[in-house]
Amino acid sequence: MIRQNLDPRLRGGDKHKIKPMPETFSQKEAPPTQPAETAEDAEKREADINALIELALTKSVEEAVAIARSKSPHLLDELHDRLNTDTYYQKLKELGKLEEL
């Protein structure tokens, strides 16, 4: 009874054989990868983040976000992650840089 309800391709028989999938990109060759981040790149990114955090604390979060957004989405994401830690969030609230919701 269960066998009757199965998709015809799963029941067997030549009439309903499942065709093999066409070759895909992953089967042909490995997808292009980004080069690994060098120590210099990591230091530059960390310096950029620290400068943006300092800007957020001394001037405004909006200005730091605008600069990060203009440089790269990755930098903006990193800034967001860092500013949302308890330490920086509390500092920004104490400095009046964030509005209470």
Stockholm file with secondary structure:
# STOCKHOLM 1.0

chainA/1-101         MIRQNLDPRLRGGDKHKIKPMPETFSQKEAPPTQPAETAEDAEKREADINALIELALTKSVEEAVAIARSKSPHLLDELHDRLNTDTYYQKLKELGKLEEL
#=GR chainA/1-101 SS CHHHHSCHHHHCCGGGCCCCCCCCHHHHSCCCCCCCCCHHHHHHHHHHHHHHHHHHHHTCHHHHHHHHHHHCHHHHHHHHHHHTSHHHHHHHHHTTCSCCC
#=GC SS_cons         CHHHHSCHHHHCCGGGCCCCCCCCHHHHSCCCCCCCCCHHHHHHHHHHHHHHHHHHHHTCHHHHHHHHHHHCHHHHHHHHHHHTSHHHHHHHHHTTCSCCC
//
